[in-house]
């Protein structure tokens, strides 16, 4: 299941702040991005987040969906994927 945008309620990949790319760009341009504060950072150790990411990917979740579910950016998710591949080699 793909996450839902907090502004338009569409089931799409999220960009930032729980918004799809279209809504994020719209609210950034109109100055209303403050209506959607960023989610608080998780206090879980990085190793635990990497393990959770690996489990979600193993269940067939897309990288972007797995990233949203553990509360990290897609860039961080890419780094986690590289870390997992390096550990498997």
VENURKA-V971255 format. One record per pair of residues at least 12 apart in sequence whose C-alpha atoms are under 7 Angstrom apart, sorted by the first residue. I is the first residue (numbers start at 1). GAP is how many residues later the second one is. Records with the same first field share a line. If there is no record, write none. Layout:
# VENURKA-V971255
I: GAP  GAP
This chain:
# VENURKA-V971255
2: 63
3: 62
5: 13  14  15
6: 12  13
7: 12  16
13: 51  52
17: 19  20  21  22
49: 21
50: 30
53: 13
63: 14
